[in-house]
Amino acid sequence: MKPFSEMPASTLSRVRYLLSDIDDTLTEEGVFPPVSFSALQNLRDSGRTVVLITGRPAGWCDMIARFFPVDAVVGENGALCFYRDGDRVCQLWHDTAKDREQNLVRLHEIANRIVGEFAGTALAQDNPWRASDVAVDFAEEVEPLPLATAEAIRSRFEDHGATAKVSSIHVNAWFGRYDKLSMFKRWLKDVRGQTIDEVLDISIYTGDSPNDVPMFKQFPLSTGVQGIENYTLPSADLPAFVTRQDAASGFAEVAEALLSTPPQA
């Protein structure tokens, strides 16, 4: 990973899409600070498209799409995308409502067993607003557990046939082979009429944890906040750049650099 400060101004001036994770990328100690909200607004005002891409639940994503200065939000690690069309919020889903309902029953049965196996974990408090996945809390509202425990939980979900990813606070699990990248591609094609290849060199993705790897690997300008260094990821899974500071302060480095470099006409 190269220091983000080494990204050339000529590269920054080409950026039209700001894509970002939320937890521990835009937030700081669990709080969404004013600097992050202002950065999103200012980036949109500068003519950039802003898309948030998160593991957080559908209920939260509906609120974010309605009230945050964003063009779209991908949620539940790619299960859905909510986006604005004028005054309306429109929805894209990977699965049908029937499939989502059936999958949630199975996922909660598995998650309850796993929580019973790993002392100190709990079902995440945001689970009631989830439509397609389940989250096990290992570091948000429980005493933080080692990343090795999170990886063991991920493995247990996979033993049950689920896809699972580790974030900075949760282990999320779902049935299906979608991820953050696949739903972003769908939104891009269905709503913007573009392919991923058309936006690769004009997009920055910011993130902080293993569930961001599909995005890190796809985008040449992918940027991790400093906390990405807490994970022992293979070099091929790391972002191209890393900020000097962590979490919202690291994201602020990216936003300030973009906002100080006017987009090319």
N, C-alpha and C positions, 0 to 999 in steps of 0.2 A: 504494500500500500504506500502510495506517495502522500506527502502532506497536502491537504487541500489547498493550502496557501500557494502551492506551486502550479495550480491550474491557471493557464494563461487567460488574460483578459479577452483575447480574441475568441477563445473557446466559450467563456462565460457569455459573451455577447450573442452567441448563436442560440442560447438556451431559450426554448419556448414552453417547455413543460417542466414544472416542478412537481415531482412525485415524492411522497413521503409516508413513512410509517408514523404512528402517533406515540404510543407509550415508550417513554425513555428516549425518544427522538425529538418530539415536540414538547413533551412534558418534562418536568424537573421535580423529582421526589413526589410523583403522583399528582402534580398540579400542572394545569395548562396555563402558563404565565402570559401576561399581556404581551411580552415581546414576541411570542410565537403567533398569537392572534394577529397582531399588527403586521407581522412579516407576511402572513398569508394574504391579508388585505392589500398590502402594498405590492406584493408580487402579482396579484390579479390586476391591480390598477396599472401596473407596468405593461400589461398586455400578455402576461404569461398565463397558461392554463395550469390550474392547481388541482391535483388529485391526491387525496389521502387514501392510503392502502394499509389496512389494519386487520388484526385478529379480533377486534372488538365486535360486539353482537349487533344484530340487525336493528334492534330497538335504538341503540345508540347511533347507528349510522343514519337512521331516518332523521334524528334530531340534527346530526352534523350536516347532512345534506340541506336541511331547511334553514339552519341558523348560522352556519359558519361561512366565511368567504371562500368557498371552494366550488369547483365545477362538478366534481363527482367524488364519491367515496366508495371504495371497494372494501367489503367487510367480511368477517368470519373467514379470513384467509382465502378469499376468492369464491365463496359461495354466492355472493351477491354484489351488485353494484347499484347504488342509488345516485341519480344525477338530476340536475336541474334542466328543465325545458321551459324557459320563461318563468312563470309563477308556479309551475307544477314541479313536483318531484316524481320522477319516473323510476321504474325498477327493472333490473335484470336479475334473473336467478339461474343458477346452474341446474337445480333439481326442481321437480314439480312439488306442489304443496303436499301431496299425498306421500311422496318419497321422503320429503323432509320430516314429516310427522312420524313415519315408520322408523326412519334412521335415528331420530332423537330418542325413541323408546329404547332401542338397543344400546345407544351410546351412554345413556344414563345408567343402564344396568351395569355396563362395563366400568364406567367411571366410579360408581359407588363401590364396586369391588376393589378397584385400584386404590382409592382413597383409604380403604380399610387395610390395605397392604403396606402403605407408606405413612408411617407416623409423622404427624405434623403438617400433613397436606389437608386440603379441603376443596370441596367444589367451589369454584369461583362465584363470587356474589353476583356477577353479571349474567349468570346462566339463565335466569328467567326470561331474558330478552333475546336469547339466542334462537335461531330458526333452523340451523343446519349442523351445528357442531356443539361440542361440550368442552369446558375448560376446567382444568385442575389447577388450583392456586398453590404455587410453591414459594412465592416471594412478594405477593401484594398485600394481603391482609392476614397472612400467617407469618410467623417468624421465618425469615428467609432461610431456605435450605440450599445445600450445595448444588451446583449445576449438574454434578454427577447423579444426584437424585432425580432431577428433571429428565435427564437422558434415560435413566432407568424407567421412569414413567412412560416416556415416549416409546420405549421398546415394548413395554407391556401392552400399550394400545395396539401396536403393530402386530403383536402376537395374536390379537383378537381380530385381525384383518382390517383395522382402521389405518388411515393416514394420520400421522401425528407430527406436530412441529413444536419446538421450544421457542418461546419468546422470553423477554426479560423477566416476566412475572408469572406466566401461565404455560401449561402444556395444553395445546388445543388438539382435538382429535375429531375426525369426520370420516365418513365413508365416501370414497370417490378419489379420483386422481387429479383434481383441480388444485390450483394454488393461486397466490396473489397475482402472478404474471398472467395466467390464463384468462382470468376475468378482466384484467386491464386490457388485454388484447381484444377481448370481445367488445368491451365498451368502445375502444378505439375504432374498431371496424363498424360496429352497428350504429354508433352515434356520430362519430367523427368522419367515417368513411376513409380511414387511413389504415395502413398496415404498420406493424411494429418496425419494419425496416425503415419506414419513412420518418420515424421520430427518434431513432436510436441516438443520433448525433446531436439532437437538439433537446435532450432530456437529461435531467439530473434526478437520481433517486437517492433519498437519504433514509438510513435505517440504522439498527443497532444490535440485531440478534439473529440467530439461525433461521427464523422463519422469513427473513428478508433475503435469503440466499438466492431464490429464483430471480429476484429483481437485480441483486448484485451481479449475477452472472450474465444477465442479458444486456445491461446498460454500460457502455464504456465509461460514462461519467459517474458511475455509482459512487456514493460517498457514505462512509460510515462515521457516525459520531464516535468519540474516543472509546466509549464503552464496548465497541465491537472487539476491542483487544482483550476483553475478559474471556472470550470464547476461543477454544482451540480448534478453529476451523481450518480445513485444508486450504492451501494457498489459492486453489482454483475457485473456492467459495467466497473469498474475501472481496470487499469492494475495491475499486481502483484507487480511491483516495480516502483519507481519514482526517477528521478535524482535530484541532489541538485540544478542544474542550469537549465535555460530554453532554449528552442529553440536549435540553433546550438551548443551552449555551453553545453547543456545537452546531446545532441547526442555525442559530443566529449568525454564526460565521458564514455559512453558505448563503443565507438570505441577504446579508449585508454585502457580500461580494457580488451577488447577482444584481442587487438594487443599485450598486455603485457603478455598474457596467450597463449602459443603456443597450437594449436589444437592437440588433441590426435591423435596418429597414427592410 
